[in-house]
Amino acid sequence: MKKTRVNNISAITLALLLSVTAVGCSKAQVSSENAAATSTVAQSTPTQSETSPSASNTGTSTGTGTSAADTTALDTSELFSDRDLEQSVDLSAATQIQLENDKDVTLNTEGVYVLSGEVSNVTVTVEAPEDAKVQIVLNDASITNEDAPAIYVKAADKVFITTTDSENHMEVSGSYVADGDTNLDAVIFSRADLTLNGVGTLGIVSSEGNGISSKDDLKITGGDYNIQSSADALEANDAILINNGSITIDSDKDALHSENEEDASLGYIYIKNGTLNITAADDAIRGNSMVQIDGGTINIKTSEEGIEANYIKINDGQITLYANNDGINASPKVNSDVAIEVNGGTIEVSMASGDTDAFDSNGDLYINGGTINVEATSAFDSDGTAQLNGGDVTVNGEKITEITQSRGGGGRGGAGGGKGMR
């Protein structure tokens, strides 16, 4: 399946006054699977097919504060289909399934299936043709297992898990048993594209693994989720894409983790809308290639590193985070195009004491807009160019107007200071 990839193209633009405007995105109204929901980002990018948005870079900083910064932007116009964004389902032709204890269910054809009942030792397996779209509707469904996923998508083109106005729960209490060469490790485990939406609630408890895992894309566009996991709460190989919904996470590892070991252009995270409340023992939001935030409310109550990626781009949103190590960290995970770029939004970063940085880039750092409030010993740390080109930035109660350079290109952010790269 063709996938969205982050592409990097650099051009040098000298003496160009930097003016970046982040445009907020509204939820698209939808009616069919194939039409695309659109959003606006800081720069225009070519239109791609539904599963193939791309990214581009334009401009290189001269270090004067008046040139264009290196920027990377996803083409977000086709990340979400109409059916992804639909929160209710026509159930007139749906197959009703009353779950029973100790009786697994296999869905092998395209269609809409409604699951109800409180059961234990049951796995709902989707094993459908590669072009099949399967929609699982949860209507007061509760599944508790010892060593197997509650939902296992073995084969399909795409699977939707939709909640009705109901309370639903899925839990795996022990360690997972592999399916041949497939290492099952999540309460909901999918080898196909997976979308979660709806108007109800879904609780996920994974005592010895991930909460929800997809080996392709993982999308959340609606619903209310409470996820407790001993490993990653939301995990995807290709991308994690959030367009709405309320998500509460308590994770013993990463809260959101997207990484693709075979294709460095995948493994990214995009957040457009919704509310995330995160407690993470490790990273709160980690997308190896890129994290782009265009909106939403993100509250990171505790983490080792709040937001981490090769390239981090924040255009809008309400972000509050506390971290023990780095608050927002860009490091070379997939290529040398390493940067943090803030164009808008409201960001509040509070850091633990010690050898910590609120904004830490092993490459460049550009603050072009937004309202930023930092409480930290070290506010900004950059190994390359560091520019404050716009926005309202306060560090430890003092408004700053520039990020001065320290030796080796490290950024030193006004009150609160900075230091050379470790």
Protein Blocks (a to p, Z undefined) as FASTA:
>chain_A
ZZddddddddddehiacddddddddddddfbfkbccddddfbdcddddfklcccddedjd
ehlopaccddddddfklmpcfklmpcbdcfklpccddddehiacddfbgcddddedjdeh
iacdddddfkbccddddehiacddfkbcfbdcfbdfbdcddddddddddddfbdcddehj
accfbfbdcfbdcddedjbdcddddfbbcfbdcfbdcddfedjdddddfbdfbdcfkbcc
dfbdjdddddfbdfbdcddfkbmkgoiaddfbdcdddddfbdfbdcfkbccdfedjdddf
bdfblbdcfbdcdfbdcdddddfkbfbdcddfkbmcdcdddfbdjddddddehjddfbdc
fbbcddfbdjdddddfblbdcfbdcddfbdjddeehiacfbdcddehhiacehehiacdd
ZZ
